[in-house]
Amino acid sequence: MTTRRKVSQEVGRAAFAAELKDDPRAKAWTGAGWTISQAEGDFAALVEAGLDSLPGIDKDLADLALSVMSGEPSSLLLELESD
């Protein structure tokens, strides 16, 4: 699985978890996964430069992408998926 695909899937996971918690960011994050999958160029460089420069990507999702790239747990997902 490519890194871009993994990040896109984790963004989708965050969007779903946010939706379950009635978090208003859920709708925007649903589209963000598509934005990530369609972004052109070197994806690792794009993440390092800051994905929040892309439409629909906020700082929380940019940080989630950095976590995925580094193989560390995402604090955003841990927060959203906690009871």
MOCORSUL-V688540 format. One record per residue. N is the residue number from 0. SS is DSSP state (h for helix, s for strand, l for the rest). PHI is phi in whole degrees, -180 to 180 (NA if undefined). PSI is psi in whole degrees, 0 to 359 (999 if undefined). Layout:
n->N ss->SS phi->PHI psi->PSI
n->N ss->SS phi->PHI psi->PSI
//
This chain:
n->0 ss->l phi->NA psi->134
n->1 ss->l phi->-74 psi->158
n->2 ss->h phi->-63 psi->319
n->3 ss->h phi->-59 psi->316
n->4 ss->h phi->-65 psi->319
n->5 ss->h phi->-63 psi->315
n->6 ss->h phi->-63 psi->315
n->7 ss->h phi->-59 psi->317
n->8 ss->h phi->-65 psi->320
n->9 ss->h phi->-69 psi->327
n->10 ss->h phi->-65 psi->318
n->11 ss->h phi->-62 psi->321
n->12 ss->h phi->-62 psi->317
n->13 ss->h phi->-65 psi->319
n->14 ss->h phi->-62 psi->317
n->15 ss->h phi->-64 psi->315
n->16 ss->h phi->-63 psi->321
n->17 ss->h phi->-65 psi->321
n->18 ss->h phi->-62 psi->319
n->19 ss->h phi->-63 psi->333
n->20 ss->l phi->-97 psi->10
n->21 ss->l phi->56 psi->36
n->22 ss->l phi->-79 psi->128
n->23 ss->l phi->-65 psi->346
n->24 ss->l phi->-76 psi->346
n->25 ss->h phi->-55 psi->314
n->26 ss->h phi->-63 psi->315
n->27 ss->h phi->-64 psi->320
n->28 ss->h phi->-69 psi->332
n->29 ss->h phi->-61 psi->317
n->30 ss->h phi->-74 psi->336
n->31 ss->h phi->-66 psi->326
n->32 ss->h phi->-61 psi->320
n->33 ss->h phi->-67 psi->317
n->34 ss->h phi->-57 psi->316
n->35 ss->h phi->-64 psi->316
n->36 ss->h phi->-66 psi->336
n->37 ss->h phi->-98 psi->355
n->38 ss->l phi->-63 psi->137
n->39 ss->l phi->-95 psi->156
n->40 ss->l phi->97 psi->189
n->41 ss->l phi->-70 psi->110
n->42 ss->h phi->-66 psi->319
n->43 ss->h phi->-60 psi->319
n->44 ss->h phi->-66 psi->323
n->45 ss->h phi->-63 psi->317
n->46 ss->h phi->-64 psi->315
n->47 ss->h phi->-62 psi->323
n->48 ss->h phi->-73 psi->337
n->49 ss->l phi->116 psi->104
n->50 ss->h phi->-64 psi->342
n->51 ss->h phi->-69 psi->359
n->52 ss->h phi->-80 psi->347
n->53 ss->l phi->-86 psi->150
n->54 ss->l phi->-62 psi->134
n->55 ss->l phi->83 psi->359
n->56 ss->l phi->-104 psi->116
n->57 ss->l phi->-97 psi->179
n->58 ss->h phi->-61 psi->322
n->59 ss->h phi->-59 psi->316
n->60 ss->h phi->-72 psi->326
n->61 ss->h phi->-63 psi->319
n->62 ss->h phi->-67 psi->322
n->63 ss->h phi->-61 psi->317
n->64 ss->h phi->-61 psi->318
n->65 ss->h phi->-62 psi->321
n->66 ss->h phi->-63 psi->315
n->67 ss->h phi->-61 psi->316
n->68 ss->h phi->-63 psi->325
n->69 ss->h phi->-90 psi->352
n->70 ss->l phi->79 psi->14
n->71 ss->l phi->-96 psi->155
n->72 ss->l phi->-64 psi->145
n->73 ss->l phi->-89 psi->125
n->74 ss->h phi->-65 psi->329
n->75 ss->h phi->-63 psi->312
n->76 ss->h phi->-66 psi->321
n->77 ss->h phi->-61 psi->319
n->78 ss->h phi->-67 psi->312
n->79 ss->h phi->-68 psi->328
n->80 ss->l phi->-94 psi->1
n->81 ss->l phi->-81 psi->157
n->82 ss->l phi->-81 psi->999
//
